[in-house]
């Protein structure tokens, strides 16, 4: 529910001869940014290919956990928000997204960015221009190298519950990389299967 940032600029691994842990501990105190202080974006659903939000009292509205199809909390300046920090080291975006039932982000492009998504709750359905298509559940992680360009969609196909995921965008070491996609299923069965590997 919160994000910690150093009180003074510090980048992990920036202290020569010290371990990452030592670098973090020697950087000074951390400041807690309460969830209530994060910028909240609630865009019009039609911007992302969705129908209008259901009217109050409708069956669809009864199962929603929020009035808007999307509630996104931004840790950095992003989209319509420009009053926050631009980035932290190579971390450019960290958004906490709550997507209501049967809604999502229609196909949209990315370029020259590493995108990492952690599914907190629900099922995230991903489709992209490289031919990848899958639904990932709670605890799963996906990554995508946008590189020279890729188009993808992210959706909550479940008609009765919300989806929550944390998405981070990391600046790549170089531009023009070959697009790539991968994931790791995070459910208990998959975790058990990875033991001893």
C-alpha positions as YAML, in Angstrom:
chain: A
units: angstrom
residues:
- id: 1
  name: UNK
  ca: [0.00, 0.00, 0.00]
- id: 2
  name: UNK
  ca: [2.97, 2.37, 0.13]
- id: 3
  name: UNK
  ca: [6.25, 3.13, -1.56]
- id: 4
  name: UNK
  ca: [9.49, 4.03, 0.20]
- id: 5
  name: UNK
  ca: [11.85, 6.55, -1.34]
- id: 6
  name: UNK
  ca: [15.19, 7.73, 0.00]
- id: 7
  name: UNK
  ca: [15.28, 11.18, 1.59]
- id: 8
  name: UNK
  ca: [18.33, 11.89, -0.59]
- id: 9
  name: UNK
  ca: [19.00, 10.58, -4.12]
- id: 10
  name: UNK
  ca: [20.58, 7.12, -4.04]
- id: 11
  name: UNK
  ca: [20.86, 4.46, -6.70]
- id: 12
  name: UNK
  ca: [21.34, 0.81, -5.80]
- id: 13
  name: UNK
  ca: [24.86, -0.36, -6.40]
- id: 14
  name: UNK
  ca: [26.20, 3.19, -6.63]
- id: 15
  name: UNK
  ca: [28.66, 2.78, -3.75]
- id: 16
  name: UNK
  ca: [31.85, 1.21, -5.15]
- id: 17
  name: UNK
  ca: [33.20, -1.62, -3.04]
- id: 18
  name: UNK
  ca: [29.99, -2.04, -1.02]
- id: 19
  name: UNK
  ca: [27.26, -4.62, -1.42]
- id: 20
  name: UNK
  ca: [23.80, -3.50, -2.50]
- id: 21
  name: UNK
  ca: [22.54, -4.05, 1.05]
- id: 22
  name: UNK
  ca: [25.31, -1.87, 2.46]
- id: 23
  name: UNK
  ca: [24.60, 0.80, -0.14]
- id: 24
  name: UNK
  ca: [20.95, 0.88, 0.86]
- id: 25
  name: UNK
  ca: [21.70, 0.97, 4.58]
- id: 26
  name: UNK
  ca: [24.33, 3.71, 4.25]
- id: 27
  name: UNK
  ca: [22.08, 5.96, 2.18]
- id: 28
  name: UNK
  ca: [20.24, 7.45, 5.14]
- id: 29
  name: UNK
  ca: [16.68, 7.17, 6.28]
- id: 30
  name: UNK
  ca: [13.82, 6.18, 4.05]
- id: 31
  name: UNK
  ca: [10.65, 8.20, 3.78]
- id: 32
  name: UNK
  ca: [7.29, 6.43, 3.59]
- id: 33
  name: UNK
  ca: [4.91, 7.78, 0.94]
- id: 34
  name: UNK
  ca: [1.39, 6.84, 2.09]
- id: 35
  name: UNK
  ca: [-1.00, 5.40, -0.47]
- id: 36
  name: UNK
  ca: [-3.24, 8.42, 0.06]
- id: 37
  name: UNK
  ca: [-0.45, 10.68, -1.27]
- id: 38
  name: UNK
  ca: [-0.14, 8.86, -4.62]
- id: 39
  name: UNK
  ca: [-1.82, 10.44, -7.63]
- id: 40
  name: UNK
  ca: [-5.01, 8.59, -8.61]
- id: 41
  name: UNK
  ca: [-5.98, 8.41, -12.28]
- id: 42
  name: UNK
  ca: [-9.50, 7.35, -13.30]
- id: 43
  name: UNK
  ca: [-9.64, 7.78, -17.09]
- id: 44
  name: UNK
  ca: [-12.73, 7.66, -19.26]
- id: 45
  name: UNK
  ca: [-13.31, 3.99, -20.22]
- id: 46
  name: UNK
  ca: [-13.75, 4.87, -23.90]
- id: 47
  name: UNK
  ca: [-10.09, 6.01, -24.06]
- id: 48
  name: UNK
  ca: [-9.09, 2.34, -23.85]
- id: 49
  name: UNK
  ca: [-11.81, 0.68, -25.91]
- id: 50
  name: UNK
  ca: [-14.27, -0.02, -23.09]
- id: 51
  name: UNK
  ca: [-17.99, 0.62, -22.83]
- id: 52
  name: UNK
  ca: [-19.16, 3.38, -20.51]
- id: 53
  name: UNK
  ca: [-19.14, 2.63, -16.78]
- id: 54
  name: UNK
  ca: [-22.39, 0.94, -15.71]
- id: 55
  name: UNK
  ca: [-25.04, 3.05, -14.07]
- id: 56
  name: UNK
  ca: [-25.61, 2.64, -10.34]
- id: 57
  name: UNK
  ca: [-28.07, -0.10, -9.49]
- id: 58
  name: UNK
  ca: [-27.31, -2.16, -12.61]
- id: 59
  name: UNK
  ca: [-26.25, -5.81, -12.14]
- id: 60
  name: UNK
  ca: [-22.77, -5.03, -13.46]
- id: 61
  name: UNK
  ca: [-22.31, -2.12, -11.04]
- id: 62
  name: UNK
  ca: [-23.30, -4.39, -8.14]
- id: 63
  name: UNK
  ca: [-20.17, -6.53, -8.56]
- id: 64
  name: UNK
  ca: [-17.72, -3.67, -9.13]
- id: 65
  name: UNK
  ca: [-15.48, -2.65, -6.23]
- id: 66
  name: UNK
  ca: [-15.08, 0.91, -7.55]
- id: 67
  name: UNK
  ca: [-17.23, 3.32, -9.59]
- id: 68
  name: UNK
  ca: [-14.75, 3.70, -12.47]
- id: 69
  name: UNK
  ca: [-13.45, 0.87, -14.69]
- id: 70
  name: UNK
  ca: [-9.87, 1.74, -13.66]
- id: 71
  name: UNK
  ca: [-8.27, 3.25, -10.60]
- id: 72
  name: UNK
  ca: [-4.54, 3.66, -11.18]
- id: 73
  name: UNK
  ca: [-2.16, 4.98, -8.53]
- id: 74
  name: UNK
  ca: [0.95, 6.61, -10.02]
- id: 75
  name: UNK
  ca: [4.25, 6.69, -8.13]
- id: 76
  name: UNK
  ca: [5.84, 8.94, -10.79]
- id: 77
  name: UNK
  ca: [4.70, 11.58, -13.28]
- id: 78
  name: UNK
  ca: [2.76, 9.68, -15.96]
- id: 79
  name: UNK
  ca: [-0.02, 10.33, -18.48]
- id: 80
  name: UNK
  ca: [-2.01, 13.38, -17.25]
- id: 81
  name: UNK
  ca: [0.00, 13.69, -14.00]
- id: 82
  name: UNK
  ca: [3.14, 15.84, -14.14]
- id: 83
  name: UNK
  ca: [3.68, 17.04, -10.54]
- id: 84
  name: UNK
  ca: [5.56, 14.00, -9.24]
- id: 85
  name: UNK
  ca: [9.11, 12.77, -9.71]
- id: 86
  name: UNK
  ca: [9.90, 11.80, -13.30]
- id: 87
  name: UNK
  ca: [11.69, 8.56, -12.41]
- id: 88
  name: UNK
  ca: [13.93, 6.84, -9.86]
- id: 89
  name: UNK
  ca: [17.16, 5.66, -11.44]
- id: 90
  name: UNK
  ca: [16.10, 3.52, -14.41]
- id: 91
  name: UNK
  ca: [12.59, 3.00, -12.95]
- id: 92
  name: UNK
  ca: [10.34, 5.23, -15.06]
- id: 93
  name: UNK
  ca: [6.83, 3.99, -14.14]
- id: 94
  name: UNK
  ca: [5.31, 2.12, -11.21]
- id: 95
  name: UNK
  ca: [1.53, 2.04, -11.35]
- id: 96
  name: UNK
  ca: [-0.84, 0.16, -9.07]
- id: 97
  name: UNK
  ca: [-3.86, -0.64, -11.27]
- id: 98
  name: UNK
  ca: [-7.32, -1.83, -10.18]
- id: 99
  name: UNK
  ca: [-9.35, -2.95, -13.23]
- id: 100
  name: UNK
  ca: [-13.02, -3.82, -12.83]
- id: 101
  name: UNK
  ca: [-14.72, -6.94, -14.18]
- id: 102
  name: UNK
  ca: [-14.85, -7.36, -17.99]
- id: 103
  name: UNK
  ca: [-12.73, -4.26, -18.68]
- id: 104
  name: UNK
  ca: [-9.17, -3.62, -19.79]
- id: 105
  name: UNK
  ca: [-6.66, -1.77, -21.91]
- id: 106
  name: UNK
  ca: [-7.30, -2.27, -25.63]
- id: 107
  name: UNK
  ca: [-4.41, -2.81, -28.06]
- id: 108
  name: UNK
  ca: [-1.81, -0.06, -27.71]
- id: 109
  name: UNK
  ca: [1.85, 0.35, -28.73]
- id: 110
  name: UNK
  ca: [5.10, 0.49, -26.71]
- id: 111
  name: UNK
  ca: [8.67, 1.09, -27.79]
- id: 112
  name: UNK
  ca: [12.11, 1.04, -26.11]
- id: 113
  name: UNK
  ca: [10.91, 0.07, -22.63]
- id: 114
  name: UNK
  ca: [11.19, -2.98, -20.36]
- id: 115
  name: UNK
  ca: [7.75, -3.65, -18.83]
- id: 116
  name: UNK
  ca: [7.33, -5.87, -15.77]
- id: 117
  name: UNK
  ca: [3.91, -6.73, -14.38]
- id: 118
  name: UNK
  ca: [3.08, -8.46, -11.09]
- id: 119
  name: UNK
  ca: [-0.48, -9.79, -10.67]
- id: 120
  name: UNK
  ca: [-1.70, -9.03, -7.14]
- id: 121
  name: UNK
  ca: [-5.26, -10.33, -7.51]
- id: 122
  name: UNK
  ca: [-7.44, -11.72, -10.29]
- id: 123
  name: UNK
  ca: [-6.47, -12.80, -13.80]
- id: 124
  name: UNK
  ca: [-4.57, -10.67, -16.31]
- id: 125
  name: UNK
  ca: [-5.09, -11.61, -19.97]
- id: 126
  name: UNK
  ca: [-2.25, -10.48, -22.22]
- id: 127
  name: UNK
  ca: [-2.20, -10.54, -26.04]
- id: 128
  name: UNK
  ca: [0.50, -9.01, -28.23]
- id: 129
  name: UNK
  ca: [1.64, -8.50, -31.82]
- id: 130
  name: UNK
  ca: [4.34, -11.19, -31.36]
- id: 131
  name: UNK
  ca: [1.58, -13.83, -31.11]
- id: 132
  name: UNK
  ca: [1.65, -14.31, -27.34]
- id: 133
  name: UNK
  ca: [-1.64, -14.81, -25.53]
- id: 134
  name: UNK
  ca: [-2.16, -16.00, -21.96]
- id: 135
  name: UNK
  ca: [-3.99, -15.33, -18.73]
- id: 136
  name: UNK
  ca: [-1.90, -15.04, -15.57]
- id: 137
  name: UNK
  ca: [-3.26, -15.31, -12.03]
- id: 138
  name: UNK
  ca: [-2.35, -14.04, -8.59]
- id: 139
  name: UNK
  ca: [1.39, -14.05, -7.88]
- id: 140
  name: UNK
  ca: [2.39, -14.34, -11.54]
- id: 141
  name: UNK
  ca: [4.94, -12.09, -13.20]
- id: 142
  name: UNK
  ca: [5.30, -11.16, -16.86]
- id: 143
  name: UNK
  ca: [7.92, -9.15, -18.70]
- id: 144
  name: UNK
  ca: [7.98, -7.58, -22.10]
- id: 145
  name: UNK
  ca: [10.84, -5.97, -23.98]
- id: 146
  name: UNK
  ca: [9.12, -3.42, -26.21]
- id: 147
  name: UNK
  ca: [12.33, -2.67, -28.13]
- id: 148
  name: UNK
  ca: [11.74, -1.75, -31.79]
- id: 149
  name: UNK
  ca: [7.99, -1.77, -31.16]
- id: 150
  name: UNK
  ca: [5.20, -4.01, -29.98]
- id: 151
  name: UNK
  ca: [1.46, -3.69, -29.59]
- id: 152
  name: UNK
  ca: [-0.39, -5.43, -26.76]
- id: 153
  name: UNK
  ca: [-3.61, -5.48, -24.77]
- id: 154
  name: UNK
  ca: [-4.20, -6.21, -21.08]
- id: 155
  name: UNK
  ca: [-7.63, -7.20, -19.88]
- id: 156
  name: UNK
  ca: [-9.68, -8.56, -17.02]
- id: 157
  name: UNK
  ca: [-11.86, -11.15, -18.76]
- id: 158
  name: UNK
  ca: [-13.51, -12.22, -15.50]
- id: 159
  name: UNK
  ca: [-17.12, -10.99, -15.41]
- id: 160
  name: UNK
  ca: [-17.51, -11.18, -11.65]
- id: 161
  name: UNK
  ca: [-14.33, -9.90, -9.97]
- id: 162
  name: UNK
  ca: [-11.69, -7.20, -10.26]
- id: 163
  name: UNK
  ca: [-8.05, -7.46, -11.32]
- id: 164
  name: UNK
  ca: [-5.19, -5.70, -9.53]
- id: 165
  name: UNK
  ca: [-1.64, -5.55, -10.84]
- id: 166
  name: UNK
  ca: [1.53, -3.53, -10.31]
- id: 167
  name: UNK
  ca: [3.25, -2.50, -13.52]
- id: 168
  name: UNK
  ca: [6.76, -1.08, -13.73]
- id: 169
  name: UNK
  ca: [8.53, 0.36, -16.74]
- id: 170
  name: UNK
  ca: [12.32, 0.23, -16.74]
- id: 171
  name: UNK
  ca: [14.50, 2.18, -19.17]
- id: 172
  name: UNK
  ca: [16.52, -0.28, -21.30]
- id: 173
  name: UNK
  ca: [20.32, -0.25, -21.52]
- id: 174
  name: UNK
  ca: [20.01, 0.36, -25.25]
- id: 175
  name: UNK
  ca: [17.33, 1.33, -27.75]
- id: 176
  name: UNK
  ca: [16.11, -0.79, -30.65]
- id: 177
  name: UNK
  ca: [16.19, -4.19, -28.95]
- id: 178
  name: UNK
  ca: [14.29, -7.15, -30.43]
- id: 179
  name: UNK
  ca: [10.83, -7.37, -28.82]
- id: 180
  name: UNK
  ca: [10.44, -10.24, -26.38]
- id: 181
  name: UNK
  ca: [7.87, -11.61, -23.91]
- id: 182
  name: UNK
  ca: [7.97, -14.05, -21.02]
- id: 183
  name: UNK
  ca: [6.14, -14.94, -17.83]
- id: 184
  name: UNK
  ca: [6.27, -17.04, -14.69]
- id: 185
  name: UNK
  ca: [3.07, -18.48, -13.26]
- id: 186
  name: UNK
  ca: [2.81, -17.75, -9.56]
- id: 187
  name: UNK
  ca: [0.15, -20.11, -8.24]
- id: 188
  name: UNK
  ca: [0.97, -22.71, -5.57]
- id: 189
  name: UNK
  ca: [1.09, -25.64, -8.01]
- id: 190
  name: UNK
  ca: [3.61, -23.85, -10.24]
- id: 191
  name: UNK
  ca: [5.70, -22.77, -7.24]
- id: 192
  name: UNK
  ca: [5.76, -26.36, -5.98]
- id: 193
  name: UNK
  ca: [6.91, -27.59, -9.39]
- id: 194
  name: UNK
  ca: [9.87, -25.19, -9.32]
- id: 195
  name: UNK
  ca: [11.19, -26.52, -6.00]
- id: 196
  name: UNK
  ca: [14.48, -28.34, -6.41]
- id: 197
  name: UNK
  ca: [15.09, -27.09, -9.95]
...
